């Protein structure tokens, strides 16, 4: 870097990138970054920052500097990092289900309405579960009956068994969410069942929902690791996902329920599913750890 050079683009025809940086329109390749810090690397400068935009010309293959040698590149694979991310808000269900003091139905309906007004398009409102076990969800049907009628927002509910599906359908729910853990230990602790029995019951639940015109999202829970069993083999996750898709579900979810996954595992599993054309794929992370910032690289 030469700080004495004030304007490297003086007199050149340029256009402006998303960060306000000047760009040469005829460049074979360019990357526009927001730079947070720089370090002296001897014969080069190390930049730390965030890539905001990038482009590779179709006119010719650019030269790449690699291992201190210039060489003609192969086709450059530009990461498919989306400019926006679709979110499913679950606070009304997962965030309050363990609260001991019952939250008034009016407040829940108002909360859902405000979330929709804020721009969220997918909101998990409640769960149709045993009210004796989860009293906070006892008013699920009433909440759905009082939600605002909006074509631009999907209000969904979690169901755990056939009884829950029946109740949700009767309440007029248009999308249901269900899941099976990829861990035998968690399946036993959560529902006193096995993974195989959970998949079989899910098939019946999906069948009933589809017969009533209700959309379904099914998740493979603890897809990136289990607090009880540790590492979950990717082959098992893929196998379960294939079986769920064969049921005719609308969307598939891979959940890092225990917050044990890492970016490398995420990317590896993501690439397996990117080959499945027509799959609407969602990812669920359940952690607040600072190192668990993942990049969604699989278009769905």
N, C-alpha and C positions, 0 to 999 in steps of 0.2 A: 504494500500500500504506500502511496506517495501523497501525504497530506497537502503538499504544496500545490498539487493539481486540483483546482477548484471545480472545473467542469470538464469531464472527459468527453462529453457529447456536444461541445460547442461547435456550431456550424453544421451539424449532422441532422438529417431528417429522422425524427423519432416519433413514436407514439407513447402513450402513458399506460403503465400497468396498473393493476388494482391497488397497489400500495403507493402509487404516485411516482414510481421510478420511471425514467426514460428508457425506452426499448428501441432497438434498431429493427425495423420491420423485415429486413432481408437476412436476418441472422439464421444460421442453420439450426441453432438451438439456443434457448435461454431459460434461465431459472430466476424468478423474482422472489426475493426473500425479505423478511423482516429480520434484521440482524440484532441479536441481543448482546453479544459480546464477541471480541476478536482476540486471538492469541498469536504470538509470533512463533511460527513453525520452522524458523531457519530460512530455507529457500522458498517458503510459501507462508501464507497466512491462513490460520484456522478460524472459520466463522462458526458461531453457534447461533441458531435462530430457527425460524419457521418458514417453510416453503409456502408461498401464497399462490403462486401461479407458475406454469411452465409450458413450454411448447417445443416441438421438434418439427423442422421443415420436412416436407415431402419431396423437396427438390434434390436432396443429396444426403448421404449419411455424414454426420458431423464427425470430427476427430475427437477422440477422448484421450485425456492424459491419465495414464494408468501405470503404476510402478515406474514412474519417472520416464516413460516412453510415450510418444504420440503414436497412435495407431487408428486405422479406420474402424469405426464401430460396426457392430451388427445392428439390426433394427432395435431401437431403444423402446423398452416397455415402459410406458408412462403409467404410474400408479393410478388406479381408478379411485382416487379419494373424492368422495362426494362433497359437494358444496353445501349440502344440508343433510340432516339426519332426522328420520322419523322416530318419535319417542312414544312410548306407551307409559302413561302416568298411572302408578298403582298405589299412590298414597292413601286414597280413600278406602282401600282394602288392606293392603299390607302394612300401611303406616299406622292404622288405628285399631286393627283387629285384636291387639292384646291390651288395649286400654281398658282398665277396670270400670271407670265411670262411663256410663252409656252416653254417647254423643247424640243429641237430638236429631231426628230425621230431617227437620227443617235445615239444620246446619249442614248436614251431608249434601242435601240437594243444592243448597246455595254454593257450597264448595265446588261441586261438580260443574255448576253453571259458570262460576268464576274461572275455573280451569279452562273451560271451553272458550270463554270470552278472551282469555289470555292467548289463545291460538293453538292450544293442544287439540289434536285431531283424534287421538286414541286414548280413552280414559277407562281404566278398570274401576268400576264404581263399587262393587261389593262382591260377596261370595254367597252362594246358596249352600250353606253347610248346616250342620246340626246346631240349632240355636242354644242348646244346653251346653255345648262344648265351646262355642264362640258366640256369646250373647251379643256382642257388638254388631254382628251381622244379622240379627234377628229381623230387622226391618228391610231386608234386601228388596223384597217385592214392592213395598210401599215406596222406597227410594226410586226404583225404576219407573213406577207409575207416575211419579211427580217430576221426572226429569224433563227439561225443555226439549221440544221437538226440533231437532237440527239435522239437516241432511249432510252437513259438512263435518260432523263429529260422530265417531263410533263409541258408544257406551257399552262396555263389555262386562262380563261377570266370570268369576272363577267357580268351577264345579269340580267335585271330587268323586262323585258316584252317580248312578242312574237316578236316584231320588233327587239329587241336585239339578240334573238336567231337566227332569220333569217340572220341577218348581220354576226353573228359569224360563222354560218355554211358556209355561202358564202366565208368567209375569211379562211376557212380550220381549224378552231379551233377544237382540239380533246377532250377537256374537258371544261365543263361549270360549273360555280358556281352560285347558286341562293339561296335566303332565304326569310323567312317570319318571322316577329317579333311575339313573343307570347304576345304582348301588343297592345291593340286596339288603345291606344293613339299614340304610335309610328307608327303604320300602317297608321293612319290618317295623321300624320305630315310628314311622309316619302313619301308616295305614294298616299295620299288622298283616301284610301281604307279601308277595314275592314280585319281582320285576315281571316275570312272565304272566302272572295273574293280573297285574296292573295293566299290561298291554292288552290282554284279552278283554278286560272290562272297558278299557278306553275304546276299543273297537265297537263295542255295543253302544257306548255313549255317543260316539261320532255318528254311528248309523242313525240313532234316534234324532240327533240334532239335524242331520242332513235331510231326513224325511220331513222335518218341519221347516225347512228353508233357513235354518240358522247356521251362520258361518262358524268355523271352528279353527282355533289355533292350538296346536298340541306342542308341548315342550319336552325336551329331554333334560331332566333336572340333573344337577351336579355333573354336567357334561365335561367340566374341566378339572374335576377333583372333588373328593368327598372328605368331609371332616372325620369320618369314621374309617373309611377304607383307603384314603389317600388317592393315589393316581388312578384315573379311570382310562382304560384303553380306548383309543380313538375308534378302533374297529367296532367296539360294542356300541358306541354312540352312533356311528354311521349305520350299523345294522338296525338299531331301533328307529332311527330317522326314516330309513327306507320302508320299514313296516308301517309307520305312521302315514307316510305319503301315500302308500298303497291303499289306505283306508279312505282316501278322497278328501283329506283335510285341505283347508284353504291356505293355512300358513303354518310354518314350522319354526319353533323357537329352540335355541340352544342356551341353556342357563348355567351361568357360573354361580350356582346357588350358595356355595361356601366361600366364594371370593378367593379361590386358590389358583386360578388360571394366570397365565402370563402372556405377553404379546406374542411370543414365539409359538406357543401352543394354539393361541387364537388364530394366527395367520395360517398355520398348518391345517387346522380343521376347516377353516373358512375356504381354503383352496379346494378341499375335497368337495364341498358343496357347490362351489361356483360352476362346476361342470354339469350340474343338474339343471338343465334348462327349464324355465317355468316355475322354479321353486321360489316362493316368497319366504325369505329367511330373516328371522329376527334374532337378536342377541340380547341376553339379559345378564347384567352384572349386578352383583349384590355386595358391594364393598365401597368404602370411602377412603381406602388407602391411596396415597398420592401417587404411588408407582403403578396404579392400575388404570392408566390412561391408554385406552386402546384405539387403534385406527380402524375404522370399518372400511375394508378394501374389497368386499364382495358385493357387486351390484345385485339387487333383487327386484 
